């Protein structure tokens, strides 16, 4: 499920522009990062995400969000790869934000992701926002995407804004764009920029991690849940709540975790899960223990996602 914090912060970035391996065991030495892109000769490329995108003529890069060299901006669980804008004929701006967000589960689809994104935005202010079109399939740049369209009234300008999240699933991430403009025609024109998005082979590079740097805690690396799962040395199984059994409730609880240099759970926050299952899952995971994750031979803090499954069949 799409993280609410990611959606909220990403949407604020767009609005502000408008106003103006995975392997188990000991991990390999880290050299590549998902947020490290490259802009050279008018082409953006990202080795870890396996994609490239030519910068379109007439569009400007919002360097307040991403670096001129292609360095991405972390947005609470995801990354803004590129944020481009162009002045429109409606005395506003058209925004095209190329983004990526790690899938919570292997079964989460691009259609689910787009639907959750749009619905959360609309439900946050139902009096100002409404669907134009529910998620539908569309092909761009050799990829199979899902797109939704909704509109919202901007109280500050009294103008109607049209928004389209458009994403595909690739290398374990949802990759695509959120487009915002003051007319449907401008949104469609900006969405067509995705026709020039190119993908490499859909195969995860085990050297790649998502990292953040916080001066108050030192180096922290974001790694996939599959890599972290391979470091697990103590797993406390959750107690299936009796009330959930009686109600025939089952499913997954997804959590964001910070694990310290010694392999202990330092912080745990809920991403998604049924209310009857969440307390048991979080109580169990707090006692899990991992081998330290090594970055260039040194143990570092990591942030990752942990999934606990509850099944009435016991599987």
C-alpha positions in Angstrom: 0.0 0.0 0.0 1.2 3.5 -0.8 2.6 5.2 2.2 0.5 8.3 3.2 3.6 10.3 4.2 5.1 9.8 0.8 2.0 10.9 -1.0 1.5 14.0 1.1 5.0 15.3 0.8 5.2 14.5 -2.9 2.0 16.3 -3.5 3.3 19.4 -1.6 6.4 19.5 -3.8 4.2 19.5 -6.9 1.9 22.2 -5.6 4.9 24.5 -4.7 6.2 24.2 -8.2 2.9 25.2 -9.7 2.8 28.3 -7.6 5.7 29.5 -9.4 20.9 -8.7 -4.4 19.4 -9.2 -3.7 21.3 -11.9 -1.9 21.2 -13.5 1.6 24.1 -13.8 4.0 26.9 -11.2 4.1 25.9 -8.4 1.7 28.4 -7.3 -1.0 30.3 -4.1 -0.7 27.9 -1.2 -1.4 28.8 0.9 -4.3 25.5 1.8 -6.0 22.5 3.7 -4.6 19.0 4.0 -6.0 18.9 7.8 -5.4 22.1 8.4 -7.4 21.1 9.3 -10.9 23.2 11.0 -13.6 22.5 13.9 -16.0 24.8 14.1 -18.9 24.3 15.5 -22.4 20.7 16.1 -21.8 20.0 12.5 -20.6 19.0 11.4 -17.1 20.0 7.8 -16.2 19.7 5.7 -13.1 21.7 2.5 -13.1 20.0 0.9 -10.1 16.5 1.5 -11.4 17.6 0.6 -14.9 16.1 3.5 -16.7 17.0 6.5 -18.8 15.0 9.6 -19.7 16.0 12.4 -22.1 15.4 15.9 -20.7 12.7 17.4 -22.9 13.3 20.7 -24.6 11.5 23.7 -23.1 11.3 22.2 -19.6 13.3 23.4 -16.6 14.7 21.3 -13.8 13.5 22.2 -10.3 16.8 22.3 -8.5 15.2 23.1 -5.2 14.0 19.4 -5.2 16.7 17.5 -7.1 20.3 18.2 -7.9 21.6 19.5 -11.2 23.7 16.3 -11.4 20.7 14.0 -11.1 20.9 13.4 -7.3 17.4 12.5 -6.1 15.5 13.8 -3.1 14.2 11.4 -0.5 10.5 11.8 0.2 9.4 9.7 3.2 9.8 6.2 1.8 10.3 7.1 -1.8 12.5 9.3 -4.0 11.8 12.1 -6.4 14.2 11.4 -9.3 13.4 14.5 -11.4 11.0 17.4 -11.1 10.5 19.4 -14.3 8.2 22.3 -14.9 7.1 24.4 -17.8 5.1 27.6 -18.0 1.6 27.0 -19.4 -0.7 29.1 -21.5 -3.0 29.4 -18.4 -0.7 31.6 -16.4 0.4 28.7 -14.3 2.9 25.9 -14.6 2.9 22.3 -15.7 4.7 19.9 -13.4 6.2 16.6 -14.3 7.7 14.7 -11.4 9.5 11.4 -12.1 9.4 9.3 -9.0 10.1 5.8 -7.6 8.8 4.1 -4.5 9.6 0.6 -3.3 6.8 -1.9 -3.4 5.6 -3.0 0.0 4.9 -6.6 -1.1 5.7 -8.7 -4.2 1.9 -9.0 -4.9 1.2 -5.2 -4.8 0.5 -4.1 -8.4 0.9 -0.8 -10.1 -2.8 -0.6 -10.4 -3.1 -0.9 -6.6 -0.4 1.7 -6.1 -2.0 4.2 -8.4 -5.5 3.6 -6.9 -4.2 4.1 -3.4 -2.4 7.2 -4.3 -5.4 8.9 -6.0 -7.9 7.8 -3.3 -5.8 9.1 -0.4 -5.5 12.4 -2.1 -9.2 12.6 -2.8 -10.3 11.4 0.6 -8.0 13.9 2.3 -10.2 16.8 0.9 -13.3 15.3 -0.6 -15.0 18.7 -0.9 -12.2 19.9 -3.2 -11.1 16.8 -5.1 -12.9 14.2 -7.2 -12.1 11.4 -9.6 -12.2 12.1 -13.3 -11.2 8.5 -14.2 -10.4 5.5 -12.1 -7.0 3.7 -12.7 -6.7 2.4 -16.3 -3.9 0.7 -18.3 -1.7 2.6 -20.7 1.6 2.0 -22.4 4.5 4.4 -22.3 8.1 3.9 -23.3 7.8 0.2 -23.8 6.3 -0.2 -20.3 2.9 -1.2 -19.1 1.6 1.6 -16.8 -1.5 2.4 -14.8 -2.9 5.9 -14.7 -5.6 7.7 -12.8 -7.0 11.2 -13.3 -8.5 13.5 -10.7 -9.0 17.2 -10.2 -8.8 19.6 -7.3 -9.7 23.1 -6.5 -6.8 25.2 -5.4 -8.1 27.6 -2.6 -5.2 29.9 -3.0 -5.8 30.7 -6.7 -9.4 29.5 -7.0 -8.2 27.5 -10.0 -8.9 23.9 -10.9 -5.8 21.6 -11.0 -5.8 18.4 -12.9 -3.6 15.6 -11.5 -2.5 12.2 -13.0 -0.3 9.7 -11.2 1.1 7.2 -13.8 3.2 4.3 -12.6 4.6 0.9 -13.6 6.3 -1.8 -11.5 10.0 -2.4 -12.3 12.9 -3.9 -10.3 10.7 -4.0 -7.2 9.9 -0.3 -7.4 6.9 1.6 -8.6 8.4 4.0 -11.2 6.5 6.7 -13.0 5.4 10.3 -12.9 2.9 12.5 -11.2 1.7 15.2 -13.6 -0.1 18.4 -12.6 -1.5 21.2 -14.8 -4.5 23.5 -15.2 -6.1 21.7 -18.1 -6.6 18.2 -19.2 -4.9 18.9 -22.5 -1.7 20.0 -20.7 -1.7 17.0 -18.4 -2.0 14.7 -21.4 0.8 16.5 -23.2 3.1 16.2 -20.2 2.1 12.5 -19.6 3.3 11.8 -23.2 6.9 12.6 -22.0 6.8 9.0 -20.6 6.9 7.8 -24.2 10.6 8.6 -24.1 11.3 6.7 -20.9 13.6 3.7 -21.6 14.0 0.6 -19.4 16.8 -1.9 -19.2 16.4 -5.6 -18.1 14.0 -6.1 -15.2 16.5 -7.6 -12.9 17.5 -6.2 -9.5 21.2 -5.4 -9.0 22.3 -6.8 -5.6 24.8 -4.0 -5.1 22.1 -1.3 -5.0 20.7 0.2 -1.8 18.6 3.2 -0.9 20.6 5.3 1.6 19.9 8.4 3.6 22.3 10.5 5.6 21.2 12.1 8.9 24.0 14.0 10.7 22.4 13.3 14.1 22.7 9.5 13.7 25.5 9.1 11.1 25.3 6.9 8.1 22.1 5.0 7.5 21.4 2.7 4.5 18.0 1.7 3.2 18.0 -1.9 1.9 15.3 -4.1 0.6 13.2 -6.4 2.8 14.6 -9.5 1.0 18.2 -8.6 1.8 17.4 -7.8 5.4 15.4 -11.1 5.7 18.7 -12.9 4.9 20.3 -11.3 8.0 17.6 -12.5 10.4 19.1 -14.7 13.2 16.3 -14.5 15.8 12.6 -14.5 14.8 9.9 -14.4 17.4 6.6 -15.7 15.9 3.6 -13.5 16.6 0.7 -14.8 18.6 -2.4 -14.9 16.4 -5.0 -12.8 18.3 -8.0 -15.0 19.2 -10.4 -12.2 18.4 -8.9 -12.1 14.8 -9.3 -15.8 14.5 -12.9 -15.7 15.5 -13.5 -12.9 13.1 -11.7 -14.8 10.3 -9.2 -11.9 9.8 -6.0 -12.7 8.1 -3.4 -10.9 5.9 -0.1 -9.0 6.1 1.2 -6.4 8.5 3.8 -4.1 6.8 6.2 -2.1 9.0 9.0 0.4 8.4 11.9 -0.5 10.6 15.2 1.1 11.6 17.8 -1.5 12.7 20.9 -0.3 14.6 24.5 -1.3 14.0 24.2 -4.3 16.4 21.2 -5.7 14.5 18.5 -4.7 17.0 15.2 -3.1 16.2 15.6 0.6 17.0 12.3 2.0 15.6 9.2 0.5 14.2 6.3 2.2 12.4 3.2 0.8 10.9 2.7 1.1 7.1 -0.3 -1.1 6.6 -2.2 -3.9 8.2 -5.5 -4.9 9.9 -6.1 -3.3 13.3 -6.7 -6.7 14.9 -3.3 -8.0 13.7 -1.0 -5.0 14.1 -0.3 -5.1 17.9 0.7 -8.8 17.8 2.9 -8.3 14.8 4.7 -5.2 16.2 5.2 -6.9 19.6 6.9 -9.9 18.0 9.1 -8.0 15.6 10.5 -5.7 18.4 12.3 -8.8 19.7 13.8 -9.9 16.4 17.5 -9.9 16.0 19.7 -9.4 12.9 23.3 -9.7 11.9 24.8 -6.3 11.4 24.7 -4.9 7.9 28.2 -4.0 6.6 28.8 -0.9 4.5 32.4 -1.1 3.1 33.2 -3.4 6.0 31.7 -1.3 8.7 28.4 -1.9 10.5 25.7 0.7 9.8 22.2 1.5 10.7 19.6 0.4 8.1 16.0 1.2 7.3 13.9 -1.4 5.6 10.4 -2.9 5.6 9.3 -6.0 7.5 6.3 -8.0 6.6 4.5 -10.3 9.0 1.9 -12.6 7.5 -1.2 -14.0 9.4 -2.9 -17.0 7.7 -5.9 -18.9 9.2 -4.6 -22.0 7.3 -1.2 -21.8 9.1 0.7 -21.4 5.8 
